[in-house]
Amino acid sequence: MSKARQLADLGNQIDDGAITGTNMVINGGMTVAQRSSSVTGVTTAGYRTCDRMEVNINNLGTYTVTQENDAPEGLANSLKIDCTVADASPASSDYVFFAHKLEGQNLQNLKKGTSDALPVTLSFWVKSNMTGTYQVNARDQDNVKYISASYTVDASGAWEYKTITLAGDTTGVLDNDANESLKLEWWLDSGSNFNSGTLNTSWTAASNANRNAGATVNIGDSTSNYWQITGICLNVGDSAIDFPHESYGETLAKCQRYYERVETSYKNSISGYFTNYGNGKWVGPQFQFKATKRATPTMSDLGTFSWRRANFRNATSTTIGTGATGFSNTTTDSSTVEITESGRTNGSTALVFSNAGYTIEADAEL
């Protein structure tokens, strides 16, 4: 083939989106962990340590989930799921799997649901003491469809690189919005409701029986079992790209679109002029988020915090409560802090400050 023809073919691939160099997975290197670096006693589904990474558990053992300083060369961190209370005989509806969710508006380049639908390649590094066959799925949440593949862990306790190419889907357009359209699932254990079917290597209607049908390992059957992952990359095309590294700040900003945590251990860490509107609440200034959220977040304060109101006449302060913090006027960019104190004059203003550290979280996860 001539050089000119090769360049022309390469240009066509780029035009078709087959070569993009873009990783659609956020925090695939497990570098950002705003919530915690270690969570013990995990028995239910939720986001635990590494941002954007969800651990799903239903009545199948107990686990410690950690962000580890253990990774293959070129990476620094990984997420580890470690069984601490075993369940070797799961009921039919029990399961453990790891997941990453993606917005529909970020997937339009896949051309899903058209005759030009493009394949994607999923690549990652995995390490486990459990050798054998595992199953990974891509679930189209908008059209309730699956495509699945299997991979093997060949050596106990060693990092192994895996690549899986998934065919394009010519039926079922993904919604162009900020909601979940695609979910990647790495299955680790399950009861018969999820492993009694077949491994579907082409797009088909979702069936729970097929979600873990191709696996031979069970993380919950021994407290010696663990599973680690890092370097997750999902790119358009039928071959994997090198994991695209970015700065910690870039990854953090992407993660804060979904979850933001502000945590300090210092007195007066949150302060400002609050106004009492006669309803038992001091309403404070708006708390500005560092990143615009995907959707209006759920606001929470964590732990118990002591609030004090300054007395300007004698330079003293009075404790007005511990915790009992609320939020109002929350948007994708800000939220207003409210503190409860009854018996104050309507319209009065005071300087209110925290008597100890203060933690706020804004959650807009998929």
C-alpha positions as CSV (number, residue, x, y, z in Angstrom):
1,M,0.0,0.0,0.0
2,S,1.3,3.5,-0.9
3,K,2.2,6.0,1.8
4,A,-0.4,8.4,0.4
5,R,-3.1,5.7,0.7
6,Q,-2.0,4.9,4.3
7,L,-2.3,8.6,5.2
8,A,-5.7,8.8,3.5
9,D,-7.0,5.8,5.4
10,L,-5.6,7.2,8.7
11,G,-7.5,10.5,8.0
12,N,-10.7,8.6,7.4
13,Q,-10.3,6.8,10.7
14,I,-9.8,10.1,12.5
15,D,-12.9,11.6,10.8
16,D,-14.9,8.6,11.8
17,G,-13.8,8.9,15.4
18,A,-11.9,5.6,15.4
19,I,-8.8,7.3,16.6
20,T,-9.4,9.9,19.3
21,G,-6.8,9.4,22.0
22,T,-9.5,10.1,24.6
23,N,-10.3,8.2,27.7
24,M,-14.0,8.3,28.5
25,V,-13.4,7.0,32.1
26,I,-12.8,9.7,34.8
27,N,-10.2,8.9,37.4
28,G,-9.2,5.6,35.8
29,G,-5.8,5.9,37.5
30,M,-7.5,6.0,41.0
31,T,-5.6,9.1,41.9
32,V,-8.5,11.1,43.5
33,A,-10.2,9.8,46.6
34,Q,-12.1,12.7,48.2
35,R,-14.2,10.6,50.5
36,S,-11.5,8.5,52.1
37,S,-8.5,6.3,51.3
38,S,-9.9,3.4,53.3
39,V,-13.4,2.3,54.3
40,T,-14.0,-0.9,56.4
41,G,-17.2,-2.9,57.0
42,V,-18.6,-2.4,53.5
43,T,-21.8,-4.5,53.0
44,T,-23.9,-2.3,50.7
45,A,-23.6,-0.4,47.4
46,G,-22.0,3.0,47.1
47,Y,-19.1,5.2,46.2
48,R,-16.4,4.5,48.8
49,T,-12.8,5.6,48.2
50,C,-11.7,6.5,44.7
51,D,-13.9,9.0,43.1
52,R,-16.4,7.9,40.3
53,M,-15.8,4.2,41.3
54,E,-18.8,2.4,42.7
55,V,-18.7,-0.8,44.7
56,N,-22.0,-2.8,44.6
57,I,-22.7,-5.4,47.3
58,N,-25.9,-7.1,48.1
59,N,-25.8,-9.6,51.1
60,L,-22.6,-11.2,50.0
61,G,-19.9,-10.8,52.6
62,T,-18.1,-7.8,54.1
63,Y,-15.3,-5.9,52.5
64,T,-12.6,-3.2,53.1
65,V,-12.3,-0.9,50.1
66,T,-9.0,1.1,49.9
67,Q,-7.1,3.4,47.6
68,E,-3.7,1.7,47.4
69,N,-0.2,3.0,46.7
70,D,0.3,-0.1,44.6
71,A,0.2,-0.1,40.8
72,P,2.0,-1.3,37.7
73,E,4.9,0.7,36.4
74,G,3.7,4.1,35.1
75,L,0.8,4.3,37.5
76,A,0.7,5.2,41.2
77,N,-2.6,4.1,42.7
78,S,-5.2,1.4,42.5
79,L,-8.5,0.5,44.1
80,K,-8.6,-2.7,46.2
81,I,-11.6,-4.7,47.4
82,D,-10.6,-7.1,50.2
83,C,-13.0,-9.7,51.7
84,T,-13.0,-9.5,55.5
85,V,-16.2,-11.6,56.3
86,A,-16.7,-14.5,53.8
87,D,-20.0,-15.9,52.4
88,A,-19.2,-19.0,50.5
89,S,-22.9,-19.9,49.9
90,P,-24.6,-16.8,48.4
91,A,-28.3,-16.7,48.1
92,S,-29.7,-16.4,44.6
93,S,-30.1,-12.6,44.6
94,D,-26.7,-11.8,46.2
95,Y,-23.9,-10.1,44.3
96,V,-20.6,-8.2,44.3
97,F,-19.5,-6.1,41.4
98,F,-17.5,-2.9,40.6
99,A,-18.9,-0.2,38.3
100,H,-18.2,3.0,36.5
101,K,-21.0,5.2,35.1
102,L,-20.9,7.5,32.1
103,E,-23.2,10.4,31.0
104,G,-25.0,10.1,27.7
105,Q,-23.9,13.5,26.4
106,N,-20.2,12.3,26.6
107,L,-20.9,9.2,24.5
108,Q,-22.4,10.7,21.4
109,N,-19.2,10.1,19.4
110,L,-19.9,6.3,19.6
111,K,-22.7,6.9,17.1
112,K,-24.7,4.3,18.9
113,G,-28.0,3.4,17.3
114,T,-26.9,4.3,13.8
115,S,-25.5,2.4,10.9
116,D,-22.1,4.0,11.6
117,A,-21.9,2.8,15.2
118,L,-18.3,2.5,16.4
119,P,-16.6,-0.2,18.5
120,V,-14.9,0.7,21.8
121,T,-12.0,-0.8,23.6
122,L,-11.8,-1.2,27.3
123,S,-8.4,-1.7,28.9
124,F,-7.3,-1.9,32.5
125,W,-4.7,-3.4,34.9
126,V,-6.0,-6.1,37.4
127,K,-4.4,-7.9,40.3
128,S,-5.9,-10.6,42.5
129,N,-5.1,-13.8,44.4
130,M,-8.0,-15.5,42.6
131,T,-6.9,-16.9,39.2
132,G,-9.7,-17.8,36.8
133,T,-12.3,-16.3,34.5
134,Y,-14.1,-13.0,35.2
135,Q,-16.9,-11.2,33.4
136,V,-17.1,-7.5,32.4
137,N,-20.3,-5.9,31.0
138,A,-21.2,-2.7,29.2
139,R,-24.9,-1.9,30.0
140,D,-26.9,0.6,27.9
141,Q,-29.1,2.1,30.6
142,D,-31.3,4.0,28.1
143,N,-32.3,1.0,26.0
144,V,-31.7,-1.7,28.7
145,K,-29.2,-3.7,26.6
146,Y,-25.9,-5.5,27.4
147,I,-22.7,-6.6,25.8
148,S,-20.3,-8.8,27.7
149,A,-16.8,-10.3,27.6
150,S,-14.6,-12.4,29.8
151,Y,-11.0,-12.0,30.9
152,T,-8.7,-14.2,32.9
153,V,-6.4,-13.6,35.8
154,D,-3.5,-16.0,35.1
155,A,-1.1,-15.4,38.0
156,S,-1.9,-14.9,41.6
157,G,-0.8,-11.5,43.1
158,A,0.6,-10.1,39.9
159,W,-0.5,-7.1,37.8
160,E,-1.9,-8.1,34.4
161,Y,-3.0,-5.9,31.5
162,K,-6.3,-6.7,29.8
163,T,-7.9,-5.3,26.7
164,I,-11.5,-6.0,25.6
165,T,-13.0,-4.7,22.3
166,L,-16.8,-4.3,22.3
167,A,-18.7,-4.1,19.0
168,G,-20.6,-1.0,18.0
169,D,-24.4,-1.1,18.4
170,T,-26.6,-0.1,15.4
171,T,-29.8,0.0,17.5
172,G,-30.6,2.0,20.5
173,V,-29.6,5.7,20.5
174,L,-28.1,7.0,23.8
175,D,-29.8,10.0,25.3
176,N,-27.9,13.2,24.9
177,D,-28.1,14.5,28.5
178,A,-26.3,14.6,31.8
179,N,-27.8,11.3,33.1
180,E,-26.4,7.8,33.2
181,S,-26.4,6.1,29.8
182,L,-23.6,3.5,30.0
183,K,-22.4,1.5,33.0
184,L,-19.3,-0.7,33.0
185,E,-19.5,-3.6,35.3
186,W,-16.7,-5.9,36.6
187,W,-18.4,-8.9,38.3
188,L,-16.7,-10.5,41.3
189,D,-19.3,-12.8,42.8
190,S,-23.0,-13.6,42.6
191,G,-25.9,-16.0,43.3
192,S,-27.7,-18.0,40.8
193,N,-30.0,-15.1,39.6
194,F,-26.9,-13.6,37.9
195,N,-24.8,-16.6,36.8
196,S,-27.3,-19.1,35.4
197,G,-27.5,-17.7,31.8
198,T,-24.9,-17.3,29.0
199,L,-22.1,-14.9,28.2
200,N,-23.5,-12.4,25.6
201,T,-20.7,-11.2,23.4
202,S,-23.1,-9.2,21.2
203,W,-25.6,-6.5,22.1
204,T,-28.8,-8.0,23.4
205,A,-31.7,-7.3,25.7
206,A,-30.5,-7.2,29.3
207,S,-31.0,-10.3,31.4
208,N,-29.9,-10.6,35.0
209,A,-29.1,-14.3,34.5
210,N,-26.4,-13.3,32.0
211,R,-24.6,-10.6,34.0
212,N,-22.1,-13.0,35.6
213,A,-22.6,-16.2,33.6
214,G,-19.1,-16.4,32.2
215,A,-17.2,-16.2,35.5
216,T,-15.5,-18.9,37.6
217,V,-14.3,-16.9,40.6
218,N,-16.0,-15.8,43.8
219,I,-14.4,-13.1,45.9
220,G,-16.7,-13.7,48.8
221,D,-15.8,-17.3,49.5
222,S,-12.7,-16.6,51.6
223,T,-11.2,-13.8,53.7
224,S,-8.0,-14.4,51.8
225,N,-9.5,-13.0,48.6
226,Y,-8.9,-9.6,47.1
227,W,-9.2,-7.8,43.7
228,Q,-7.5,-4.6,42.5
229,I,-7.9,-2.5,39.5
230,T,-6.3,0.6,37.9
231,G,-5.4,2.2,34.6
232,I,-9.0,1.9,33.3
233,C,-9.4,3.3,29.8
234,L,-12.4,3.3,27.4
235,N,-11.6,4.6,24.0
236,V,-13.3,4.6,20.6
237,G,-11.8,2.1,18.2
238,D,-10.9,-1.6,18.0
239,S,-7.5,-1.3,19.8
240,A,-6.4,0.2,23.1
241,I,-4.7,3.5,23.4
242,D,-1.9,4.2,26.0
243,F,-3.4,5.3,29.3
244,P,-3.6,9.1,29.0
245,H,-2.0,10.7,32.1
246,E,-3.2,14.0,33.3
247,S,-2.4,16.2,36.3
248,Y,-4.0,15.6,39.7
249,G,-5.8,19.0,39.4
250,E,-7.3,18.1,36.1
251,T,-8.7,14.8,37.4
252,L,-9.9,16.4,40.6
253,A,-11.8,19.0,38.7
254,K,-13.5,16.4,36.6
255,C,-14.4,14.4,39.8
256,Q,-15.8,17.5,41.5
257,R,-18.5,17.8,38.8
258,Y,-20.0,14.7,40.5
259,Y,-18.8,15.1,44.1
260,E,-17.1,17.8,46.1
261,R,-16.0,17.5,49.7
262,V,-14.7,20.4,51.8
263,E,-13.0,19.3,55.0
264,T,-11.0,21.3,57.5
265,S,-9.8,20.7,61.0
266,Y,-9.5,24.3,62.0
267,K,-11.6,26.5,64.2
268,N,-13.3,29.4,62.4
269,S,-13.0,27.3,59.1
270,I,-16.5,28.4,58.1
271,S,-17.6,31.9,59.1
272,G,-19.7,34.8,57.8
273,Y,-22.6,37.1,58.5
274,F,-25.8,35.3,59.0
275,T,-29.3,36.8,59.1
276,N,-32.2,35.5,61.2
277,Y,-35.5,35.5,59.5
278,G,-37.7,34.6,62.5
279,N,-38.0,30.9,61.7
280,G,-35.3,29.7,64.0
281,K,-32.6,29.7,61.4
282,W,-29.6,31.8,60.7
283,V,-29.2,32.0,57.0
284,G,-25.6,32.5,55.9
285,P,-23.7,33.4,52.7
286,Q,-23.7,31.2,49.7
287,F,-21.1,28.4,49.6
288,Q,-19.6,28.5,46.1
289,F,-18.6,25.1,44.6
290,K,-15.2,24.8,43.0
291,A,-16.8,23.0,40.0
292,T,-20.3,23.3,38.5
293,K,-22.1,20.1,39.4
294,R,-23.7,17.6,36.9
295,A,-27.0,18.2,38.6
296,T,-28.3,20.0,41.7
297,P,-26.4,18.2,44.4
298,T,-27.6,16.6,47.7
299,M,-26.0,18.6,50.5
300,S,-24.8,17.2,53.8
301,D,-22.7,18.2,56.7
302,L,-20.7,15.3,58.3
303,G,-20.2,14.8,62.0
304,T,-21.1,17.1,64.8
305,F,-20.0,20.7,64.8
306,S,-20.3,23.5,67.3
307,W,-21.5,26.9,66.1
308,R,-21.0,30.2,68.0
309,R,-22.5,33.6,67.6
310,A,-20.3,36.6,68.2
311,N,-21.4,39.2,70.8
312,F,-20.0,42.6,69.5
313,R,-20.7,44.5,72.8
314,N,-18.4,42.5,75.1
315,A,-16.3,40.6,72.6
316,T,-17.7,37.3,73.7
317,S,-19.4,34.5,71.8
318,T,-22.3,32.2,72.6
319,T,-22.7,28.6,71.5
320,I,-25.9,28.4,69.4
321,G,-25.9,24.8,68.6
322,T,-24.0,21.7,67.5
323,G,-24.7,20.4,64.0
324,A,-28.3,20.9,63.0
325,T,-27.1,22.5,59.8
326,G,-29.3,22.8,56.8
327,F,-29.0,24.1,53.2
328,S,-31.2,26.1,51.0
329,N,-31.2,27.7,47.5
330,T,-28.9,25.0,46.2
331,T,-28.0,25.1,42.6
332,T,-25.3,23.4,40.5
333,D,-23.0,26.2,41.5
334,S,-23.7,27.1,45.1
335,S,-25.6,26.4,48.3
336,T,-26.6,28.5,51.3
337,V,-25.7,27.3,54.8
338,E,-28.5,27.5,57.5
339,I,-27.9,27.1,61.3
340,T,-30.8,26.6,63.7
341,E,-31.2,28.9,66.8
342,S,-34.6,29.7,68.1
343,G,-35.7,32.9,70.0
344,R,-33.8,35.5,67.9
345,T,-35.2,38.7,66.5
346,N,-36.5,38.6,63.0
347,G,-34.0,40.4,60.7
348,S,-31.1,40.5,63.1
349,T,-27.6,39.9,61.8
350,A,-24.7,38.3,63.5
351,L,-21.2,37.0,62.8
352,V,-21.5,33.2,63.1
353,F,-18.4,30.9,63.1
354,S,-17.6,27.3,63.6
355,N,-16.1,26.4,67.0
356,A,-14.2,23.5,65.4
357,G,-13.5,21.9,62.0
358,Y,-16.3,21.7,59.5
359,T,-17.1,19.3,56.6
360,I,-19.6,19.8,53.8
361,E,-20.2,17.4,50.9
362,A,-22.1,18.1,47.7
363,D,-23.2,14.9,45.9
364,A,-24.3,14.9,42.3
365,E,-23.2,11.4,41.4
366,L,-24.8,9.3,38.7
